[in-house]
Amino acid sequence: MELGGVATIVLAAGLSGLLLLWDWKRQQLNRKLPPGPTPLPLLGNMLQLRGWNLFKSLMALRDKYGPVFTVHLGPRRVVVLCGHEAVQEALVEHAEEFSGRGRMPTLDRIFHGYGLILANGERWRQLRQFSGAALRSLGAGKHSLEERIAEEAQCLVEEFSKSEGAPFDPSRLISHAVGNVISALTFGDRFDYQDLTFLNLLDTIKGLFSELSSRWTQEKQNPQSEFHTKNLVLSTVHLFFGGTEMVSATLRCGFLLLMKHPEVQGKVQEEIDRVVGRSRSPSMQDRQWMPYTQAVIHEVQRLCNVVPLGIPHAVIRDTRFRGYLLPKGTDVFCVLGSALQDPAYFSAPERFDPGHFLDETGSFKKNPTFVAFSSGKRVCLGEGLARTQLFLVFTAVLQRFTLTSPGDPQEIDLDPQVSGYWNIPPMYQVCACPR
């Protein structure tokens, strides 16, 4: 036999041996992990997961393997938790164990674990504490911030009015309005809707500070401190990303839903007229008297499901969960969308129905499965800010306009433009008809 043939046989035997060893090690490890589809070497379960709609693919696997199962995204092992009970048990009852941040390869290559959202361990604890205090001092939860949001909502209304009832794409205007609130919060100022600097800021989702605050300079001499320029800058980028994209995507999707369901839009407008009228702008004090509007906004968030998989978690130590052993560092998808569409808690989980958040008297009803902002130790830090923006922008727009589709409302397609970690709403045209 020629030397080349011997080398080929040896190489093939070596590769076969490596594959057998890999499979043996996988089986030994997976004996303690939740069940799941058998992965292929290197590819994992990628052939079974439709990249264009990862959420639906995981729901199909849930139907086969139950609410807790394991998948492999290439060589990366991920434990998936579905439904309200499993998500609640992990994020609340085992909050400390599941408090780690899982890997997000695309973002990790950019941020390298810096910034609030992607940080872990002591870095995350320090940034979380500081960011919460900073948001409060800058106005989050205060009347001054509400006034800024209300003013920006009126600026958005004026931009809508320029269309004079003709069809237009509202996506960039909505992003401008939401981004301006974050800009005012972090930079102390807003930008004109045609400002090129502002446009570039939104397009790149980057916010840079040139100076450090006094607290960062107190911390500058502490070698254990995570308060340095890199974490400051990247935390600001994260704030822009979360504060702008998540809220604006919810608003875009919400307006699309109201165009498709004009009867719901009409009821919201009736409530606005009764409680607020048309001579003044809506305020957060009005919200307590507007149960139907509150229910609609919650139902929009539930059905739009902007972050269907949640931002990945990781267990910070070896963790026993429902009889399985999750090794330290295991990535976990707490699938928020599965809780928001849990049929045990919603009578028609795939239908747009504000009644999901109303009791028999028509009063607003909280639902324990509403985890649009996640839950536990990693709950969204900007939840209060987001709730305020959603209420004030929705009511300001619907106070002034009736939103209609240029085509048949029944033909409106609600399927996301892209569905992976996030659901990106489809592009569409709207007619803002003055009331």
Secondary structure, DSSP 8 states (H G I E B T S, - for coil): --HHHHHHHHHHHHHHHHHHHHHHHHHHHHTSS------BTTTBTGGGS-TTBHHHHHHHHHHHH-SEEEEEETTEEEEEE-HHHHHHIIIIITTTTT-EE---HHHHHHHTT-STTT--HHHHHHHHHHHHHHHHHHTTTSHHHHHHHHHHHHHHHHHHHTTTT--B--HHHHHHHHHHHHHHHHHS----TT-HHHHHHHHHT----SS--HHHHHHTT-TT---SHHHHHHHHHHHHIIIIIIHHHHHHHHHHHHHH-HHHHHHHHHHHHHHT-SSS---GGGGGG-HHHHHHHHHHHHHH-SSTT-S-EE-SS-EEETTEEE-TT-EEEE-HHHHHT-TTT-SSTTS--GGGGB-TTS-B---TT--TT--GGG--TTHHHHHHHHHHHHHHHHHHEEEE-SS-GGG---S-SEESSSEE-----BEEEE-
